[in-house]
Amino acid sequence: MNAHPQYAEALALYAMGTLDNPDGLVALEAHLGTCGDCRRELEALRADVALLALSATGPQPPARSRQRLLSAISAEPRLERRSPQRYTVGRLRPRWFTFAPVMVMLLLAVFSILLWRDVRNSRRELRRMHAQMDQMQAELEQKNRELAEAKMVRDLLHAPDAKQMVLVTRKTPAQPQMKMIYSPQKGCLLLMASNTPALPEDKIYELWLLPADGSAPMAAGWFKPDGKGNGMIFHKLKTAGIEAKGFAVTVEPASGSQSPTTPIVMEPAG
Amino acid sequence: MLLSGTQAPNHKDDAALIAGIRAGDQSAMADLYDRYASVVYGVSLRVLANTTAAEDVVQEVFLQLWRNPQAFDADRGRLAPWLAVIARNRAIDLLRKRPLEDNIDEMPIATGVNLEDEAAQKLAVEKVRGVLVQLPQDQRKALEMAFFEGMTHTEIAGKTGEPLGTVKTRIRSGLLALRKVFA
């Protein structure tokens, strides 16, 4: 195939009539207008599609179907073809009389062409609109699915009976672990801790954001683990857009600290 | 793989039948129906899975051909694949509740495959079915959803959970696999 590879898949969908991207459809049709290789590939793909259609060849329809068709065509009036009219040799008509029918036919032909183009464009527009509607419908369904999934995740996180657990290989002692998500653009972070060692009553685990510009660590929330070593921080920074080069967790007094006062106990892996 | 081969007997018969229909010969229409009704009905039934609706498509396709036999150009392709594609498109329009157009103006189709008589046509159909059976299940499913259910690649991706690009690739390479077996 010498067709342009960037159109290869769109051509296959176009040959089936299932290309649902209106912009892509317009671009492809414009390209087909100028590219003979792609037109030939489209013809070949249409032939492939026809083979696929032929594979569904089945039984003869019921006999009533044949009778129904034959009755219908019997009832259809056929346009009779007129034999060419003979003119008397040697009898000249006035010039205007000879040309008038020709002019009328020419005008009719021009009118027919214009009408045909109009109908063709309308059909093309209709097909494009159908494709657009199908695409919008598909996108809506996709969004609905995503929304439903997001709601399920939210409900799970807030479920009163939700249990957090970490699955590890068998016989591995439970290790302290903190999972974190940070979005500089939103200025939000979420930390979920498990198996963290218990702390004295007057101590907490405090999270620090280490700015990429080298400025001082910023307090980013704290937690005190429950009886099973689990804890969670959801923290919104005062300003968004702060890039972080790292994070660290230290043990601090229960009142919190302005800057880390003890060695780091947890930091990102790697 | 466009055909430039011999003028086969059946091909001539097709042209003769179309010429008869153009002249208003109802027996030519009956012969043509007897020869190709199973193609049109089979495709329609596969798409619609409803015998009454499939019969309606059969009626409509043949009636349109009776009204407008000029739509088929015997010099540019064969009747069987042409009718099969028209039947599929009409059935999909019906399935997806799209408005039906008044006439048939489908493109001519030159398959390059020997369909010159009933035996050759049966052989070709069996060959295509054989290729389809051997395709990986995901690929066959994507191809069938697109062709026999008229689903767009976006809809297929939404239904199967596969990435859009994967669906598009599967559809195209499925078609190419059909072409390859007749190359």
Interface residues (C-beta under 8 A of the other chain):
Chain A: A8 E9 A10 L11 A12 L13 A15 M16 G17 T18 L19 D20 R40 E43 A44 L45 R46 A47 D48 V49 A50 L51 L52 A53 L54 S55 A56 T57 G58 P59 Q60 P61 P62 R64 S65 R66 R68 L69 L70 A72 I73 S74 E76 R78 R123 L126 H130 A131 D134 Q135 A138 E139 E141 Q142 R145
Chain B: M1 L2 G24 Q26 M29 A30 Y33 D34 A37 S38 V39 Y41 G42 V43 L45 R46 V47 T51 A54 E55 V58 Q59 F62 L63 W66 R67 A80 P81 W82 A84 V85 A87 R88 N89 I92 R98 P99 E101 M107 I109 A110 T111 G112 V113 L115 Q121 A124 V125 V128 R129 L132 L143 A146 F147 F148 G150 M151 T152 H153 T154 E155 G158 K168 T169 I171 R172 L175 L176 L178 R179 F182
